[in-house]
Amino acid sequence: MSSRTSNDGGIISGPSTGTIVWGLIAVAVSLLVLLSVLFGLSFDFGQVLIVLLIGSGLALVAGGIWGVLRTRDKASDPYRSSDRDTP
């Protein structure tokens, strides 16, 4: 797992959206290769590439929107320790 710091100094842990999307692309390609070898299926390379690019693009956009919404929810949390006055 990777960790990076957020703007407020907190640590965001876990894999990034790009890592998850590339992992899903690798799994999809390996499943297509496995299906073609085991069952003799053939796929049009151009169509498979277009579907993978559209799917990965949508996943990256959705992951970015989800990250922004998650960050906004944390920023509006009144119980964050960084917002409290310490004596």
N, C-alpha and C positions, 0 to 999 in steps of 0.2 A: 504494500500500500504506500501511496505517496502522501506527503503532507506539505501543505503550503500555508503561508500566513495570510490572513484576511486583512482588510483595511483597518479594522479596529484592534489589531494585535492578537486576535484569537487564532487558534490553529484549526484549519479545516483539514480533516483527515479523510482518507478514502481515495479511491481511484477517480481520475478526472473523466469527464464525459467522453473526450476523445479516445481514451484508453478503452472504455467500454464499447464504443462504436467500432473501433478497429478489431476488438476481440470478437464482436458479433459478425463482422465481415469475414474474419478468418474462419469462424465456425460455419457460416453459410457456404463459403467456397469449399471447405472440406466436405460438407454434407453433399454438395452437388457432385464433387469428384467421386465420393463414395457411392452415391446412387448410380452414377454413370458406369462405374466399374462393376458393381454388384448386379445391377439389373439391366445393363446395356442401354440405358437411356442416353439420348443425345440432346444437348442443349445448344441453342444458338448463342455464341459468345457475345455478340453485340447486344442482344436483348438482356442477357444475364448481367452484363456490365451496366447497362442503363438502369435496370431495376436496383442493382446494388448501389449505384451512385445516388439515385433518387432516395432510396431508403436511408442511406447513411447521411445524406444531407438533411432529411427531415428529422432524423434522430439527433443530429448535432444542433439543429435549431431548437428542437424541443428540450434538449438538455440545457442549452443556454438560457432559455426562458425559465425553466425550472430552477436553475441556479440563481437567476436574478430574483425570482419570487422567494426562494429560500433565504437569500441574503436580506431581502426587504423585511421578511418576517422576523429575522433575528434582530434587525435594526430597530424594529418597533416594539421589541420585548422590553417592558419596563423593569423586569427583574434581572437584567444582565448585571453582572458584577462590575463591569467597567462604568456603569452609570451611577452607581451608588457612591455617596460621599463617605469616605473613610476618615475616622477621627485621627 
